[in-house]
Each structure stands twice: as structure tokens, then as C-alpha cells.
Amino acid sequence: MEQLGFEHQPHDTRHTCISLLAEAHVDQMMIKKIVGHKGAMSLTERVYTHPDIKALVDAINMI
């Protein structure tokens, strides 16, 4: 990225996305599903919650 004059790495966009979703008051479980934080999810969130694609897109559209 230095060749392009960027001080940030592509991974930084994940931090920005998560911050914007949190600021938009998106449910934490939805944020985890969107960004793929499986390790941070409870058993209930991992196994028993299945938001549909529309719900995930609606959450993203809040930012």
C-alpha cells in the first residue's frame, strides 16, 4: 500500500465498517454475522440464529 501512498491496510476497512455499524445501532449479533466473527459469538448466536440475507443487507444499509 505504500506504493499508492496509503497509510492504511485493507483490513482497516473492517474496523471502519464495524464502527459505523455500531454507531448506527445495528444489533451486535448482526455485526458479528456480517463481518464473520464466529469466535466471538455465543453458542446460541452460532447455532440457533440464522438472519436472512435481507436482514443483513438492511443492517448494512443503516450506515
Biopython code that builds the backbone (N, CA, C, O; Angstrom):
import numpy as np
from Bio.PDB.StructureBuilder import StructureBuilder

atoms = [
    (1, "MET", "N", (0.813, -1.199, 0.000)),
    (1, "MET", "CA", (0.000, 0.000, 0.000)),
    (1, "MET", "C", (0.860, 1.267, 0.000)),
    (1, "MET", "O", (0.406, 2.335, -0.411)),
    (2, "GLU", "N", (2.068, 1.139, 0.451)),
    (2, "GLU", "CA", (2.934, 2.314, 0.485)),
    (2, "GLU", "C", (3.162, 2.883, -0.909)),
    (2, "GLU", "O", (3.308, 4.094, -1.077)),
    (3, "GLN", "N", (3.193, 1.993, -1.922)),
    (3, "GLN", "CA", (3.402, 2.461, -3.289)),
    (3, "GLN", "C", (2.291, 3.395, -3.747)),
    (3, "GLN", "O", (2.504, 4.253, -4.604)),
    (4, "LEU", "N", (1.116, 3.226, -3.178)),
    (4, "LEU", "CA", (-0.028, 4.058, -3.546)),
    (4, "LEU", "C", (-0.198, 5.267, -2.639)),
    (4, "LEU", "O", (-1.084, 6.094, -2.854)),
    (5, "GLY", "N", (0.648, 5.366, -1.634)),
    (5, "GLY", "CA", (0.561, 6.484, -0.710)),
    (5, "GLY", "C", (-0.475, 6.300, 0.383)),
    (5, "GLY", "O", (-0.840, 7.269, 1.048)),
    (6, "PHE", "N", (-0.960, 5.076, 0.587)),
    (6, "PHE", "CA", (-1.937, 4.794, 1.631)),
    (6, "PHE", "C", (-1.224, 4.464, 2.931)),
    (6, "PHE", "O", (-0.232, 3.735, 2.934)),
    (7, "GLU", "N", (-1.724, 4.996, 4.024)),
    (7, "GLU", "CA", (-1.187, 4.660, 5.330)),
    (7, "GLU", "C", (-1.953, 3.503, 5.968)),
    (7, "GLU", "O", (-1.525, 2.967, 6.991)),
    (8, "HIS", "N", (-3.067, 3.120, 5.381)),
    (8, "HIS", "CA", (-3.920, 2.088, 5.955)),
    (8, "HIS", "C", (-3.845, 0.810, 5.132)),
    (8, "HIS", "O", (-3.497, 0.827, 3.951)),
    (9, "GLN", "N", (-4.175, -0.284, 5.778)),
    (9, "GLN", "CA", (-4.236, -1.585, 5.127)),
    (9, "GLN", "C", (-5.699, -1.919, 4.836)),
    (9, "GLN", "O", (-6.594, -1.359, 5.470)),
    (10, "PRO", "N", (-5.952, -2.818, 3.892)),
    (10, "PRO", "CA", (-7.337, -3.202, 3.599)),
    (10, "PRO", "C", (-8.102, -3.676, 4.844)),
    (10, "PRO", "O", (-9.307, -3.454, 4.952)),
    (11, "HIS", "N", (-7.406, -4.324, 5.774)),
    (11, "HIS", "CA", (-8.057, -4.807, 6.994)),
    (11, "HIS", "C", (-8.668, -3.656, 7.802)),
    (11, "HIS", "O", (-9.632, -3.858, 8.541)),
    (12, "ASP", "N", (-8.114, -2.471, 7.663)),
    (12, "ASP", "CA", (-8.643, -1.314, 8.391)),
    (12, "ASP", "C", (-10.090, -1.030, 8.031)),
    (12, "ASP", "O", (-10.827, -0.462, 8.836)),
    (13, "THR", "N", (-10.508, -1.418, 6.832)),
    (13, "THR", "CA", (-11.897, -1.176, 6.436)),
    (13, "THR", "C", (-12.858, -1.976, 7.304)),
    (13, "THR", "O", (-13.994, -1.551, 7.519)),
    (14, "ARG", "N", (-12.415, -3.144, 7.813)),
    (14, "ARG", "CA", (-13.255, -3.929, 8.721)),
    (14, "ARG", "C", (-13.532, -3.133, 9.991)),
    (14, "ARG", "O", (-14.660, -3.107, 10.484)),
    (15, "HIS", "N", (-12.497, -2.486, 10.514)),
    (15, "HIS", "CA", (-12.656, -1.683, 11.725)),
    (15, "HIS", "C", (-13.632, -0.532, 11.474)),
    (15, "HIS", "O", (-14.501, -0.249, 12.298)),
    (16, "THR", "N", (-13.477, 0.119, 10.337)),
    (16, "THR", "CA", (-14.369, 1.225, 9.993)),
    (16, "THR", "C", (-15.802, 0.730, 9.843)),
    (16, "THR", "O", (-16.733, 1.348, 10.361)),
    (17, "CYS", "N", (-15.979, -0.380, 9.139)),
    (17, "CYS", "CA", (-17.323, -0.939, 8.945)),
    (17, "CYS", "C", (-17.970, -1.275, 10.280)),
    (17, "CYS", "O", (-19.123, -0.915, 10.518)),
    (18, "ILE", "N", (-17.241, -1.959, 11.151)),
    (18, "ILE", "CA", (-17.788, -2.331, 12.457)),
    (18, "ILE", "C", (-18.131, -1.092, 13.269)),
    (18, "ILE", "O", (-19.170, -1.053, 13.928)),
    (19, "SER", "N", (-17.275, -0.086, 13.231)),
    (19, "SER", "CA", (-17.546, 1.152, 13.965)),
    (19, "SER", "C", (-18.801, 1.837, 13.447)),
    (19, "SER", "O", (-19.634, 2.291, 14.233)),
    (20, "LEU", "N", (-18.941, 1.915, 12.119)),
    (20, "LEU", "CA", (-20.121, 2.558, 11.532)),
    (20, "LEU", "C", (-21.398, 1.786, 11.848)),
    (20, "LEU", "O", (-22.434, 2.385, 12.138)),
    (21, "LEU", "N", (-21.326, 0.455, 11.793)),
    (21, "LEU", "CA", (-22.499, -0.346, 12.135)),
    (21, "LEU", "C", (-22.893, -0.135, 13.595)),
    (21, "LEU", "O", (-24.077, -0.006, 13.906)),
    (22, "ALA", "N", (-21.912, -0.101, 14.488)),
    (22, "ALA", "CA", (-22.189, 0.117, 15.912)),
    (22, "ALA", "C", (-22.791, 1.501, 16.141)),
    (22, "ALA", "O", (-23.737, 1.650, 16.915)),
    (23, "GLU", "N", (-22.242, 2.510, 15.468)),
    (23, "GLU", "CA", (-22.771, 3.870, 15.600)),
    (23, "GLU", "C", (-24.201, 3.964, 15.079)),
    (23, "GLU", "O", (-24.980, 4.793, 15.548)),
    (24, "ALA", "N", (-24.551, 3.113, 14.107)),
    (24, "ALA", "CA", (-25.913, 3.096, 13.547)),
    (24, "ALA", "C", (-26.841, 2.229, 14.394)),
    (24, "ALA", "O", (-27.996, 2.011, 14.029)),
    (25, "HIS", "N", (-26.336, 1.735, 15.524)),
    (25, "HIS", "CA", (-27.110, 0.919, 16.470)),
    (25, "HIS", "C", (-27.579, -0.402, 15.870)),
    (25, "HIS", "O", (-28.664, -0.888, 16.188)),
    (26, "VAL", "N", (-26.751, -0.980, 14.998)),
    (26, "VAL", "CA", (-27.038, -2.309, 14.472)),
    (26, "VAL", "C", (-26.775, -3.311, 15.592)),
    (26, "VAL", "O", (-25.796, -3.183, 16.327)),
    (27, "ASP", "N", (-27.641, -4.298, 15.720)),
    (27, "ASP", "CA", (-27.527, -5.327, 16.731)),
    (27, "ASP", "C", (-26.156, -6.012, 16.645)),
    (27, "ASP", "O", (-25.677, -6.309, 15.550)),
    (28, "GLN", "N", (-25.532, -6.261, 17.796)),
    (28, "GLN", "CA", (-24.197, -6.852, 17.840)),
    (28, "GLN", "C", (-24.138, -8.216, 17.157)),
    (28, "GLN", "O", (-23.140, -8.539, 16.513)),
    (29, "MET", "N", (-25.185, -9.013, 17.288)),
    (29, "MET", "CA", (-25.195, -10.315, 16.631)),
    (29, "MET", "C", (-25.157, -10.154, 15.116)),
    (29, "MET", "O", (-24.486, -10.919, 14.423)),
    (30, "MET", "N", (-25.879, -9.155, 14.600)),
    (30, "MET", "CA", (-25.879, -8.903, 13.158)),
    (30, "MET", "C", (-24.493, -8.452, 12.702)),
    (30, "MET", "O", (-24.018, -8.873, 11.647)),
    (31, "ILE", "N", (-23.846, -7.599, 13.492)),
    (31, "ILE", "CA", (-22.494, -7.146, 13.148)),
    (31, "ILE", "C", (-21.552, -8.341, 13.079)),
    (31, "ILE", "O", (-20.767, -8.457, 12.138)),
    (32, "LYS", "N", (-21.623, -9.217, 14.053)),
    (32, "LYS", "CA", (-20.763, -10.408, 14.062)),
    (32, "LYS", "C", (-21.004, -11.270, 12.834)),
    (32, "LYS", "O", (-20.056, -11.780, 12.237)),
    (33, "LYS", "N", (-22.262, -11.437, 12.452)),
    (33, "LYS", "CA", (-22.590, -12.233, 11.264)),
    (33, "LYS", "C", (-22.036, -11.573, 10.001)),
    (33, "LYS", "O", (-21.484, -12.252, 9.135)),
    (34, "ILE", "N", (-22.184, -10.254, 9.895)),
    (34, "ILE", "CA", (-21.730, -9.523, 8.708)),
    (34, "ILE", "C", (-20.222, -9.654, 8.530)),
    (34, "ILE", "O", (-19.747, -9.902, 7.421)),
    (35, "VAL", "N", (-19.469, -9.491, 9.613)),
    (35, "VAL", "CA", (-18.002, -9.482, 9.494)),
    (35, "VAL", "C", (-17.370, -10.836, 9.755)),
    (35, "VAL", "O", (-16.153, -10.977, 9.638)),
    (36, "GLY", "N", (-18.174, -11.844, 10.110)),
    (36, "GLY", "CA", (-17.651, -13.189, 10.257)),
    (36, "GLY", "C", (-16.895, -13.459, 11.536)),
    (36, "GLY", "O", (-15.960, -14.260, 11.537)),
    (37, "HIS", "N", (-17.272, -12.810, 12.634)),
    (37, "HIS", "CA", (-16.625, -13.025, 13.924)),
    (37, "HIS", "C", (-17.242, -14.224, 14.633)),
    (37, "HIS", "O", (-17.918, -14.065, 15.649)),
    (38, "LYS", "N", (-17.015, -15.401, 14.114)),
    (38, "LYS", "CA", (-17.611, -16.607, 14.686)),
    (38, "LYS", "C", (-17.092, -16.896, 16.085)),
    (38, "LYS", "O", (-17.854, -17.323, 16.952)),
    (39, "GLY", "N", (-15.799, -16.667, 16.316)),
    (39, "GLY", "CA", (-15.212, -16.953, 17.620)),
    (39, "GLY", "C", (-15.787, -16.100, 18.737)),
    (39, "GLY", "O", (-15.806, -16.524, 19.893)),
    (40, "ALA", "N", (-16.252, -14.916, 18.410)),
    (40, "ALA", "CA", (-16.789, -14.005, 19.415)),
    (40, "ALA", "C", (-18.272, -14.248, 19.684)),
    (40, "ALA", "O", (-18.863, -13.614, 20.557)),
    (41, "MET", "N", (-18.861, -15.161, 18.933)),
    (41, "MET", "CA", (-20.291, -15.401, 19.069)),
    (41, "MET", "C", (-20.570, -16.460, 20.131)),
    (41, "MET", "O", (-19.792, -17.395, 20.323)),
    (42, "SER", "N", (-21.682, -16.289, 20.805)),
    (42, "SER", "CA", (-22.109, -17.283, 21.786)),
    (42, "SER", "C", (-22.601, -18.528, 21.049)),
    (42, "SER", "O", (-22.838, -18.488, 19.841)),
    (43, "LEU", "N", (-22.748, -19.600, 21.759)),
    (43, "LEU", "CA", (-23.290, -20.829, 21.166)),
    (43, "LEU", "C", (-24.656, -20.565, 20.546)),
    (43, "LEU", "O", (-24.950, -21.041, 19.449)),
    (44, "THR", "N", (-25.476, -19.816, 21.239)),
    (44, "THR", "CA", (-26.816, -19.504, 20.725)),
    (44, "THR", "C", (-26.717, -18.753, 19.402)),
    (44, "THR", "O", (-27.425, -19.074, 18.447)),
    (45, "GLU", "N", (-25.842, -17.756, 19.346)),
    (45, "GLU", "CA", (-25.691, -16.982, 18.119)),
    (45, "GLU", "C", (-25.159, -17.854, 16.978)),
    (45, "GLU", "O", (-25.626, -17.743, 15.845)),
    (46, "ARG", "N", (-24.190, -18.718, 17.272)),
    (46, "ARG", "CA", (-23.583, -19.554, 16.231)),
    (46, "ARG", "C", (-24.536, -20.617, 15.703)),
    (46, "ARG", "O", (-24.583, -20.870, 14.500)),
    (47, "VAL", "N", (-25.283, -21.230, 16.584)),
    (47, "VAL", "CA", (-26.053, -22.412, 16.209)),
    (47, "VAL", "C", (-27.516, -22.111, 15.914)),
    (47, "VAL", "O", (-28.095, -22.685, 14.991)),
    (48, "TYR", "N", (-28.108, -21.226, 16.682)),
    (48, "TYR", "CA", (-29.567, -21.093, 16.623)),
    (48, "TYR", "C", (-30.088, -19.825, 15.954)),
    (48, "TYR", "O", (-31.299, -19.679, 15.788)),
    (49, "THR", "N", (-29.225, -18.923, 15.574)),
    (49, "THR", "CA", (-29.704, -17.704, 14.908)),
    (49, "THR", "C", (-29.276, -17.723, 13.448)),
    (49, "THR", "O", (-28.112, -17.966, 13.128)),
    (50, "HIS", "N", (-30.227, -17.467, 12.581)),
    (50, "HIS", "CA", (-29.976, -17.517, 11.147)),
    (50, "HIS", "C", (-30.659, -16.334, 10.457)),
    (50, "HIS", "O", (-31.686, -16.515, 9.803)),
    (51, "PRO", "N", (-30.097, -15.116, 10.595)),
    (51, "PRO", "CA", (-30.734, -13.996, 9.905)),
    (51, "PRO", "C", (-30.643, -14.201, 8.396)),
    (51, "PRO", "O", (-29.638, -14.692, 7.881)),
    (52, "ASP", "N", (-31.700, -13.820, 7.705)),
    (52, "ASP", "CA", (-31.681, -13.987, 6.255)),
    (52, "ASP", "C", (-30.867, -12.867, 5.612)),
    (52, "ASP", "O", (-30.527, -11.877, 6.260)),
    (53, "ILE", "N", (-30.566, -13.038, 4.348)),
    (53, "ILE", "CA", (-29.735, -12.074, 3.621)),
    (53, "ILE", "C", (-30.354, -10.686, 3.655)),
    (53, "ILE", "O", (-29.636, -9.699, 3.812)),
    (54, "LYS", "N", (-31.669, -10.588, 3.511)),
    (54, "LYS", "CA", (-32.319, -9.270, 3.528)),
    (54, "LYS", "C", (-32.061, -8.559, 4.854)),
    (54, "LYS", "O", (-31.807, -7.355, 4.870)),
    (55, "ALA", "N", (-32.123, -9.289, 5.961)),
    (55, "ALA", "CA", (-31.872, -8.674, 7.266)),
    (55, "ALA", "C", (-30.435, -8.171, 7.361)),
    (55, "ALA", "O", (-30.192, -7.102, 7.922)),
    (56, "LEU", "N", (-29.482, -8.927, 6.823)),
    (56, "LEU", "CA", (-28.085, -8.498, 6.838)),
    (56, "LEU", "C", (-27.878, -7.272, 5.944)),
    (56, "LEU", "O", (-27.170, -6.337, 6.319)),
    (57, "VAL", "N", (-28.499, -7.281, 4.763)),
    (57, "VAL", "CA", (-28.393, -6.134, 3.848)),
    (57, "VAL", "C", (-29.038, -4.906, 4.476)),
    (57, "VAL", "O", (-28.491, -3.806, 4.388)),
    (58, "ASP", "N", (-30.191, -5.081, 5.108)),
    (58, "ASP", "CA", (-30.846, -3.957, 5.783)),
    (58, "ASP", "C", (-29.940, -3.374, 6.874)),
    (58, "ASP", "O", (-29.881, -2.157, 7.052)),
    (59, "ALA", "N", (-29.242, -4.241, 7.594)),
    (59, "ALA", "CA", (-28.325, -3.768, 8.637)),
    (59, "ALA", "C", (-27.189, -2.964, 8.018)),
    (59, "ALA", "O", (-26.832, -1.901, 8.525)),
    (60, "ILE", "N", (-26.622, -3.464, 6.930)),
    (60, "ILE", "CA", (-25.530, -2.744, 6.252)),
    (60, "ILE", "C", (-26.031, -1.410, 5.720)),
    (60, "ILE", "O", (-25.317, -0.409, 5.779)),
    (61, "ASN", "N", (-27.238, -1.388, 5.207)),
    (61, "ASN", "CA", (-27.799, -0.154, 4.650)),
    (61, "ASN", "C", (-28.072, 0.910, 5.704)),
    (61, "ASN", "O", (-28.405, 2.043, 5.357)),
    (62, "MET", "N", (-27.940, 0.575, 6.967)),
    (62, "MET", "CA", (-28.136, 1.566, 8.026)),
    (62, "MET", "C", (-26.964, 2.553, 8.104)),
    (62, "MET", "O", (-27.069, 3.605, 8.734)),
    (63, "ILE", "N", (-25.840, 2.196, 7.451)),
    (63, "ILE", "CA", (-24.687, 3.116, 7.508)),
    (63, "ILE", "C", (-24.528, 3.889, 6.215)),
    (63, "ILE", "O", (-23.613, 4.703, 6.090)),
]
sb = StructureBuilder()
sb.init_structure("model")
sb.init_model(0)
sb.init_chain("A")
sb.init_seg("    ")
for serial, (resi, resn, name, xyz) in enumerate(atoms, 1):
    if name == "N":
        sb.init_residue(resn, " ", resi, " ")
    sb.init_atom(name, np.array(xyz, "f"), 0.0, 1.0, " ", f" {name:<3s}", serial, name[0])
structure = sb.get_structure()
